[in-house]
Amino acid sequence: MKLYGDDLDVLAQKANEMAKIIETIPGVGDVNPERTAGLPQMTVRYNRERLLNMD
């Protein structure tokens, strides 16, 4: 499953809540929410004009 949002703390909390619910389903194997809280982030902003005019 994918869970989207801007607040990483809320996403981590909701991912753990979802994992606990999913683990109760018979036949489910490993459930491992991806860790996002506390991980470094990098924002990349492309200069599209420069990319399109690379001669």
JOSULVEN-V981808 format. One record per run of one state. SS is the DSSP state (a for helix, b for strand, c for the rest). FROM is the first residue (numbers start at 1). LEN is the number of residues. If there is no record, write none. Layout:
ss=[SS | SS]
from=[FROM | FROM]
len=[LEN | LEN]
//
This chain:
ss=[c | a | c | a | c]
from=[1 | 8 | 23 | 48 | 53]
len=[7 | 15 | 25 | 5 | 3]
//
